[in-house]
Amino acid sequence: MSRQDSMPQIATIRIKNLRLRTFIGFNEEEKTKKQDVIINIELRYDATLAKQSDSVADACNYKILTKKIIALVEEQAFDLLEKMAGDIIDLITDIGKIHYASVEIDKPHALRFADSVSIKMDYKKANCEGVL
């Protein structure tokens, strides 16, 4: 076995511009009217086993993950983008194989003269520095 064969194969998955509607904000109008949010997610995991087996059971199933994120965002109400981003990170990290995740959420038209306001939150699994 060569050194390259023993090194983990790190896969990066990006979910780009997931457009959803939810209750986001703490003003009264925001609590009664759904608003658009745009979510971008990047995650990394060791895909060595998935590469070898070619089985979805060994991979990070981004379709199932995305469905869970849609349900979370659309079925709940959030005062803060920080809470929404944190809840999405928690959902992602429940998948034990994720070593790194980044979630950025845009709230279009949140400020009068800006296209959007966004927040970005990151997660790094402990003891995975060499893998990332």
MIKE-753018 format. One line per field, with one value per residue (C-alpha): residue in one letter; x, y, z. Coordinates in nm, 2 decimals, always signed. Example, Ala and Ser with C-alpha at 12.3 -4.5 7.8 and 13.67 -1.06 7.14 Angstrom:
<sites>
code = (A,S)
px = (+1.23,+1.37)
py = (-0.45,-0.11)
pz = (+0.78,+0.71)
</sites>
This chain:
<sites>
code = (M,S,R,Q,D,S,M,P,Q,I,A,T,I,R,I,K,N,L,R,L,R,T,F,I,G,F,N,E,E,E,K,T,K,K,Q,D,V,I,I,N,I,E,L,R,Y,D,A,T,L,A,K,Q,S,D,S,V,A,D,A,C,N,Y,K,I,L,T,K,K,I,I,A,L,V,E,E,Q,A,F,D,L,L,E,K,M,A,G,D,I,I,D,L,I,T,D,I,G,K,I,H,Y,A,S,V,E,I,D,K,P,H,A,L,R,F,A,D,S,V,S,I,K,M,D,Y,K,K,A,N,C,E,G,V,L)
px = (+0.00,+0.14,+0.14,-0.12,-0.35,-0.34,-0.43,-0.79,-0.98,-1.15,-1.47,-1.62,-1.99,-2.14,-2.51,-2.55,-2.82,-3.09,-3.38,-3.64,-3.91,-3.94,-4.03,-3.70,-3.67,-3.79,-4.01,-4.38,-4.42,-4.14,-4.31,-4.63,-4.49,-4.25,-3.93,-3.68,-3.35,-3.07,-2.85,-2.51,-2.35,-2.00,-1.91,-1.62,-1.59,-1.36,-1.49,-1.23,-1.49,-1.74,-1.48,-1.40,-1.75,-1.94,-2.23,-2.45,-2.45,-2.08,-2.12,-2.28,-2.63,-2.67,-3.03,-3.15,-2.95,-3.10,-3.46,-3.39,-3.26,-3.56,-3.80,-3.60,-3.60,-3.95,-4.13,-3.97,-3.95,-3.63,-3.56,-3.19,-2.99,-2.74,-3.00,-3.10,-2.73,-2.65,-2.95,-2.84,-2.48,-2.63,-2.83,-2.53,-2.30,-2.54,-2.40,-2.10,-1.88,-1.87,-1.53,-1.60,-1.92,-1.98,-2.32,-2.39,-2.74,-2.85,-3.16,-3.23,-3.36,-3.30,-3.14,-3.28,-2.97,-2.81,-2.89,-2.88,-2.74,-2.57,-2.42,-2.16,-2.10,-1.84,-1.78,-1.46,-1.46,-1.20,-0.88,-0.93,-0.67,-0.47,-0.77,-0.89)
py = (+0.00,+0.34,+0.64,+0.80,+0.49,+0.53,+0.90,+1.00,+1.11,+1.43,+1.53,+1.88,+1.91,+2.25,+2.33,+2.66,+2.92,+2.71,+2.95,+2.91,+3.11,+3.13,+3.35,+3.54,+3.84,+3.99,+4.28,+4.22,+4.23,+3.98,+3.74,+3.73,+3.73,+3.48,+3.61,+3.48,+3.34,+3.21,+2.94,+2.83,+2.53,+2.37,+2.05,+1.81,+1.45,+1.15,+0.99,+0.71,+0.44,+0.59,+0.60,+0.24,+0.10,+0.33,+0.30,+0.59,+0.42,+0.52,+0.87,+1.19,+1.18,+1.55,+1.49,+1.36,+1.63,+1.91,+1.78,+1.80,+2.15,+2.26,+2.11,+2.28,+2.62,+2.63,+2.47,+2.69,+3.06,+3.24,+3.57,+3.57,+3.45,+3.32,+3.08,+2.95,+2.90,+2.73,+2.49,+2.40,+2.34,+2.11,+1.92,+1.87,+1.77,+1.50,+1.31,+1.17,+1.17,+1.55,+1.70,+2.06,+2.26,+2.62,+2.77,+3.12,+3.26,+3.57,+3.77,+3.98,+4.33,+4.33,+4.68,+4.95,+5.02,+4.67,+4.37,+4.15,+4.09,+3.76,+3.56,+3.28,+3.01,+2.74,+2.41,+2.21,+1.87,+1.84,+1.65,+1.67,+1.94,+1.71,+1.59,+1.94)
pz = (+0.00,-0.10,+0.12,-0.11,-0.06,+0.32,+0.31,+0.36,+0.05,+0.16,-0.03,-0.04,-0.10,-0.17,-0.17,-0.35,-0.33,-0.15,-0.16,+0.11,+0.29,+0.67,+0.96,+1.03,+1.25,+1.58,+1.45,+1.46,+1.08,+1.04,+1.28,+1.07,+0.72,+0.57,+0.41,+0.16,+0.28,+0.06,+0.22,+0.10,+0.27,+0.24,+0.41,+0.41,+0.51,+0.46,+0.14,+0.13,+0.20,-0.04,-0.32,-0.26,-0.22,-0.46,-0.22,-0.10,+0.24,+0.28,+0.14,+0.28,+0.12,+0.04,-0.09,+0.24,+0.42,+0.21,+0.27,+0.65,+0.62,+0.42,+0.68,+0.96,+0.80,+0.67,+0.97,+1.24,+1.32,+1.41,+1.56,+1.45,+1.16,+1.42,+1.56,+1.21,+1.11,+1.44,+1.40,+1.05,+1.17,+1.45,+1.20,+0.97,+1.25,+1.36,+1.07,+1.24,+0.93,+0.88,+0.97,+0.86,+0.78,+0.68,+0.65,+0.51,+0.52,+0.32,+0.41,+0.10,+0.14,+0.52,+0.48,+0.27,+0.06,+0.06,-0.15,+0.16,+0.51,+0.57,+0.85,+0.81,+1.08,+1.07,+1.24,+1.27,+1.43,+1.71,+1.62,+1.25,+1.16,+0.94,+0.75,+0.65)
</sites>
